[in-house]
Amino acid sequence: MFVRRVAVVGAGYVGLTSAACLASLGHQVVCADIDEKKVEQLRKAEVQIFEPGLPELVQEGLAAGRLEFVVGVRNAVEDAEVVFLCVPTPMGEGGAADLKAVEAAVAEMKDLLAPGAVVVNKSTVPVGTAARVLELLGRDDVFVASNPEFLREGSAVRDFMHPDRIVVGSDAQNAAERVSALYARLGAPTVLMDAASAELVKYSANCFLAMKLSYVNAMAELCERLGADIANVTEGMGFDQRIGQSFLQPGPGWGGSCLPKDTHALLQIAEAAGHEFELLSATINTNEKQSRLIISKVANAVGGDLRGKKLGLLGLAFKAGTNDLRDSPALKIAGMLKAEGAELVAYDPAIPQQVEGVTDDVTVVDDVQQAAKDANALVVLTEWPQFRSLDWAALAGTMTGQVVVDTRNLLDVDVLTRAGLTSHGVGR
């Protein structure tokens, strides 16, 4: 295996995971961030991101001398053969991706790069960004590639080390081959293509998954109207190899750091190209409708009026296995419940305390019993598996009401019934 000198710009979720995993593959990796406090913590192997296996990989890389954390781009890129851009590309005005962080990083590094270096867009960026980065670099002795990430929060390390595929796009064949060689030890299928196609792969994959989730939520609503059970329907669908069993679980709507911004970004890209992407528009609209359906379900479960009702919310993260609150459907629904006059107390095993400016609509507690105390109903919003094994009889004994609204269809209805609780699921 060829050992490369790799720089990773950005120590966020994607950047830190990529840096730690590339170091574990034997490369010499320098990871840069502008946050001095974060860099200092990472130098001590203190990882603030809730991601199984990541703290151990960071500690291993530091101990082996293959992983280093520095402040600022300059200290990372000068000797690097490959530079990964892993900076935020949040949703900007009109839904388009905001590339300010990408452009700032490129401006800072352009005169520092070694001849022959490859700059790699790892962040999710619009089609044409590779060409834009090459233009901003203003050099004919460096190259640009796109290498989209397909990491799921909660299983990011596993996804990196056991990928379904490696996608690398560049208009310079040699650059694409050099980037793909970094992953050679993984033995994964590798797809080399032009830069524009690689940039579109990530958007097309994420938006397809969003469509699948919206479709299942729409089917769940239909099941309720027709007296069918969405669990039976999706089980029957999932055995069809053309469909598969993943992303067939109904819920309170999709969210997180990727799907909301990527669906809006692709819609913006399509509109700019003169393409009316009606299917994607319907996907987004269906997701907006889902949160309103959940509010109606909770209101009906407590008698039709949410004013003055105390609700215990189980889960705040956008999905289990992470402490990420970005675009969490749980928080969105909490805000809507608060607007209807409900009093909210929330418990999430990965979020033990208030997050200023984020969880302001709820009182966050670190004990599920506190969330249930005097509650008119409990509302399951995140699919944490440990919720299945809670002492539901004990929780029922502390509640004022005897209702559980399970927006994830996570819990065993028979267990709840034996505890004296009435369960309201989705699509049942």
C-alpha positions in Angstrom: 0.0 0.0 0.0 1.2 3.5 -0.8 1.3 5.7 2.3 0.1 9.3 1.4 0.4 12.6 3.2 -3.2 13.6 3.6 -4.7 16.9 4.9 -8.3 17.1 6.0 -9.7 20.6 6.3 -12.5 20.6 8.8 -12.9 18.5 12.0 -16.6 18.2 12.0 -18.6 15.0 11.6 -17.4 14.1 8.1 -13.9 15.5 8.4 -13.1 13.9 11.8 -14.4 10.5 10.7 -12.5 10.7 7.4 -9.3 11.8 9.1 -9.4 9.1 11.8 -10.3 6.3 9.3 -7.7 7.3 6.7 -5.1 7.3 9.5 -6.2 3.8 10.5 -5.6 2.7 6.9 -1.9 3.7 7.4 -1.8 7.2 5.9 -0.2 10.2 7.5 -3.1 12.6 8.2 -3.2 16.2 9.4 -6.6 17.4 10.3 -7.2 21.2 10.5 -10.0 23.3 12.1 -10.4 26.9 12.9 -11.9 26.1 16.3 -8.9 26.2 18.7 -10.8 24.7 21.6 -11.9 21.7 19.4 -8.4 21.2 18.2 -7.1 21.2 21.7 -9.7 18.6 22.8 -8.9 16.4 19.8 -5.2 16.5 20.6 -6.2 14.9 23.9 -8.4 12.4 22.1 -11.5 14.1 23.5 -14.3 13.6 20.9 -17.5 15.5 21.4 -19.3 13.8 18.5 -21.4 10.9 19.6 -20.3 8.2 17.1 -19.5 4.6 18.0 -15.9 3.7 17.4 -14.7 7.2 16.6 -13.0 8.1 19.9 -11.1 4.8 19.8 -9.8 5.5 16.2 -8.7 9.0 17.1 -6.8 7.8 20.1 -5.2 5.0 18.1 -4.1 7.4 15.3 -2.6 9.9 17.8 -0.8 7.1 19.6 0.6 5.7 16.4 1.7 9.2 15.2 -0.3 8.9 12.1 -2.9 11.5 13.1 -2.3 15.1 14.0 -4.7 18.0 14.7 -3.7 21.6 13.9 -5.3 25.1 13.9 -5.8 26.6 10.5 -5.4 25.5 6.9 -1.8 26.7 6.5 -0.4 24.2 9.1 -2.0 21.3 7.3 -1.7 21.6 3.5 1.8 22.6 2.7 3.3 19.1 2.3 0.1 17.2 1.6 -0.3 15.1 -1.5 -4.1 15.0 -1.1 -6.2 17.7 0.6 -9.8 16.8 1.6 -12.3 19.7 1.9 -14.7 18.7 4.7 -16.2 22.1 5.6 -19.9 22.9 6.1 -22.1 23.6 3.1 -25.3 24.5 4.8 -28.6 25.5 3.1 -28.3 29.0 1.9 -30.8 31.5 0.5 -33.4 29.8 -1.7 -32.3 26.3 -0.7 -29.0 26.4 -2.6 -25.9 25.1 -0.9 -23.8 27.9 0.7 -20.2 27.5 -0.5 -18.6 30.3 1.5 -16.6 27.9 3.7 -15.3 26.0 0.7 -14.3 29.2 -1.1 -12.6 30.6 2.0 -10.6 27.4 2.5 -9.5 27.3 -1.2 -8.4 31.0 -1.0 -6.3 30.3 2.0 -4.6 27.2 0.6 -4.1 28.1 -3.1 -0.5 29.5 -2.7 0.5 26.8 -0.2 -0.2 23.6 -2.1 2.7 21.5 -3.3 2.9 21.0 -7.1 0.8 17.9 -8.1 -1.4 18.1 -5.1 -5.0 17.0 -5.4 -7.8 19.0 -3.7 -10.8 16.8 -3.0 -14.3 18.0 -2.4 -15.6 15.7 0.3 -18.4 18.0 1.4 -21.7 17.8 -0.5 -21.5 20.5 -3.1 -23.5 21.5 -6.2 -22.6 20.3 -9.7 -19.8 22.5 -11.1 -18.0 23.1 -7.8 -14.9 21.1 -8.8 -14.6 23.4 -11.8 -15.2 26.4 -9.6 -12.5 25.3 -7.1 -10.0 24.7 -10.0 -10.7 28.2 -11.2 -10.3 29.7 -7.7 -7.0 27.9 -7.2 -5.7 29.5 -10.4 -2.9 26.9 -10.9 -2.2 24.5 -13.6 0.0 22.3 -11.4 -2.7 21.1 -9.0 -5.8 19.0 -9.5 -9.3 18.8 -8.2 -11.5 15.8 -7.6 -14.9 15.0 -6.1 -15.2 12.1 -3.6 -18.7 12.2 -2.0 -19.2 10.6 1.4 -21.9 8.2 2.2 -21.7 8.1 6.0 -24.7 7.4 8.1 -24.6 9.0 11.5 -24.5 6.3 14.2 -22.6 4.0 11.9 -20.1 6.3 10.2 -16.9 4.4 11.1 -18.4 1.2 9.9 -19.7 2.8 6.7 -16.2 4.3 6.0 -14.4 1.0 6.6 -17.0 -1.2 4.9 -18.3 1.0 2.0 -20.8 -0.1 -0.6 -18.7 1.8 -3.1 -16.1 4.4 -3.5 -17.0 7.2 -6.0 -14.3 9.5 -7.3 -14.8 12.1 -10.0 -12.2 14.2 -11.7 -11.6 15.5 -15.2 -8.0 14.5 -14.7 -7.9 10.6 -14.8 -4.6 10.4 -12.8 -6.0 12.6 -10.0 -9.0 10.3 -9.7 -6.8 7.2 -9.6 -4.6 8.7 -6.9 -7.6 9.5 -4.7 -9.1 6.1 -5.1 -5.8 4.5 -4.2 -6.2 5.9 -0.7 -9.0 3.4 -0.1 -7.3 0.4 -1.7 -7.1 -1.6 1.5 -10.8 -1.5 1.8 -11.3 -3.7 -1.3 -14.6 -1.9 -2.1 -16.0 -1.4 -5.6 -14.6 1.8 -7.1 -16.4 3.9 -9.6 -14.3 6.6 -11.4 -16.1 9.2 -13.4 -16.1 12.9 -14.4 -16.4 15.5 -11.6 -19.9 16.7 -12.4 -21.3 13.2 -12.3 -19.6 12.5 -9.0 -21.1 15.7 -7.5 -24.5 14.6 -8.6 -24.2 11.1 -7.2 -24.5 12.2 -3.6 -27.6 14.4 -4.2 -29.3 11.7 -6.3 -28.7 9.0 -3.6 -29.9 11.1 -0.7 -32.9 12.5 -2.5 -33.9 9.0 -3.6 -33.8 7.9 0.1 -35.9 10.9 1.0 -38.5 9.9 -1.6 -38.6 6.4 -0.2 -39.2 7.7 3.3 -41.9 10.1 2.1 -43.6 7.3 0.2 -43.7 5.1 3.2 -45.2 7.8 5.4 -47.8 8.5 2.7 -48.6 4.8 2.6 -48.8 4.7 6.4 -51.5 7.4 6.2 -53.4 5.4 3.7 -53.1 2.3 5.9 -54.8 4.1 8.7 -57.7 5.1 6.5 -58.1 1.6 5.1 -57.6 -0.4 8.3 -54.3 -2.0 7.1 -51.0 -2.2 9.0 -48.0 -0.5 7.5 -45.6 -3.0 9.2 -47.2 -5.8 7.3 -47.2 -3.8 4.1 -43.6 -2.8 4.3 -42.6 -6.4 5.3 -44.2 -7.6 2.1 -42.5 -4.9 0.1 -39.1 -5.4 1.5 -38.6 -8.9 0.3 -38.7 -7.6 -3.3 -35.0 -7.2 -4.2 -35.9 -4.3 -6.4 -37.1 -2.4 -3.4 -35.1 -3.7 -0.4 -35.9 -3.5 3.3 -34.0 -0.3 4.2 -35.8 3.1 4.6 -39.2 1.5 4.8 -39.9 2.5 8.4 -42.6 5.2 8.9 -41.9 8.0 11.3 -42.4 11.7 12.2 -40.7 12.8 9.0 -37.1 12.8 7.8 -34.5 15.3 8.9 -30.8 15.5 10.0 -27.8 17.2 8.5 -28.1 15.8 5.0 -31.6 15.0 3.6 -33.3 18.4 4.2 -30.5 20.5 2.7 -29.7 18.1 -0.1 -33.3 17.8 -1.3 -33.7 21.6 -1.4 -30.3 22.0 -3.0 -31.1 19.5 -5.8 -34.4 21.2 -6.3 -32.6 24.5 -6.7 -30.1 22.9 -9.1 -32.9 21.5 -11.2 -34.8 24.8 -11.3 -31.6 26.6 -12.4 -31.2 24.1 -15.2 -34.8 24.6 -16.3 -36.0 21.2 -15.1 -39.3 21.0 -13.1 -38.5 18.2 -10.6 -42.1 17.6 -9.5 -41.3 14.3 -7.8 -38.8 15.9 -5.6 -41.1 18.8 -4.8 -43.8 16.3 -3.8 -41.2 14.5 -1.5 -40.5 17.7 0.4 -44.2 18.6 0.6 -45.1 15.1 1.9 -42.5 15.5 4.6 -43.9 18.8 5.7 -47.3 17.3 5.9 -46.1 14.4 8.0 -45.2 16.6 11.0 -48.7 18.1 10.9 -50.2 14.6 10.9 -48.2 13.8 14.0 -49.5 16.9 15.8 -53.0 15.9 15.0 -52.4 12.4 16.3 -51.0 13.6 19.6 -53.9 16.1 20.0 -56.5 13.4 19.3 -54.7 11.1 21.8 -55.1 13.6 24.7 -58.7 14.6 23.9 -58.3 17.0 21.0 -56.9 20.1 22.8 -53.2 20.4 23.5 -53.4 23.6 25.6 -52.1 23.0 29.1 -51.3 19.3 28.4 -48.0 18.0 29.8 -46.2 15.8 27.3 -43.1 13.7 27.9 -41.0 13.5 24.7 -38.8 10.5 24.3 -36.0 11.4 21.9 -34.6 14.7 20.5 -31.9 13.6 18.1 -32.9 13.3 14.5 -32.2 9.5 14.7 -30.9 6.9 17.1 -27.2 6.5 17.5 -26.3 10.2 17.4 -26.6 13.4 19.4 -27.1 15.4 16.2 -30.0 17.8 16.5 -29.7 19.5 13.1 -33.1 19.6 11.4 -34.4 17.0 13.8 -38.0 16.1 13.2 -38.3 15.6 17.0 -37.4 19.3 17.6 -39.7 20.5 14.8 -42.6 18.6 16.3 -41.7 19.9 19.7 -41.9 23.4 18.4 -45.3 22.8 16.9 -46.6 21.2 20.1 -45.3 24.2 22.1 -47.1 26.5 19.7 -50.3 24.6 20.4 -49.9 25.3 24.2 -48.4 22.0 25.4 -45.9 21.8 28.2 -42.9 19.7 27.1 -40.4 17.7 29.1 -37.9 15.7 27.0 -35.5 12.8 27.6 -32.8 11.6 25.1 -30.0 9.2 26.2 -27.4 11.1 24.1 -28.6 14.7 25.1 -28.6 14.9 28.9 -29.0 18.7 29.2 -30.4 21.8 27.5 -28.6 22.9 24.3 -28.9 26.7 24.3 -30.7 28.1 21.3 -31.7 24.6 20.1 -33.8 22.9 22.8 -35.5 26.1 24.0 -39.0 24.7 23.4 -38.6 21.9 25.9 -37.3 21.2 29.3 -34.5 18.6 28.9 -34.0 16.0 31.7 -31.5 13.3 32.2 -34.0 10.7 33.6 -36.9 9.2 31.7 -38.9 9.1 34.9 -38.8 12.9 35.1 -40.2 13.0 31.5 -43.0 10.8 32.4 -43.9 12.4 35.7 -47.5 13.8 35.6 -47.5 13.6 31.8 -50.8 13.4 30.0 -49.0 11.4 27.3 -45.6 10.2 26.2 -44.5 10.8 22.6 -41.7 8.6 21.1 -39.9 10.7 18.6 -36.5 9.0 18.2 -36.0 5.3 17.7 -33.6 4.6 20.5 -33.6 0.8 21.0 -33.3 1.2 24.8 -36.8 2.7 24.9 -38.2 -0.8 24.2 -36.8 -2.1 27.5 -38.0 0.7 29.8 -40.1 -0.2 32.8 -43.3 0.8 31.3 -45.5 -0.2 34.2 -43.4 2.1 36.5 -43.6 4.9 34.0 -47.4 4.5 33.7 -47.6 4.8 37.5 -46.1 8.3 37.4 -48.2 9.6 34.5 -51.5 11.5 34.8 -52.7 10.1 31.5 -52.2 6.6 30.2 -51.3 7.2 26.5 -48.2 6.6 24.4 -47.9 8.1 20.9 -45.3 6.0 19.2 -44.3 7.9 16.0 -41.6 5.3 15.2 -43.7 2.1 15.8 -40.8 1.2 18.0 -42.5 -0.3 21.0 -44.2 -3.6 21.7 -47.9 -2.9 21.8 -48.6 -5.9 24.1 -46.0 -4.7 26.6 -47.7 -1.3 26.7 -51.1 -2.8 27.1 -50.0 -5.0 30.0 -48.6 -1.8 31.6 -52.1 -0.2 31.4 -51.1 2.1 28.5 -52.9 2.8 25.3 -50.7 3.0 22.3 -51.1 5.1 19.1 -48.7 4.2 16.3 -48.3 5.3 12.7 -50.0 3.5 9.9 -51.9 1.1 12.2 
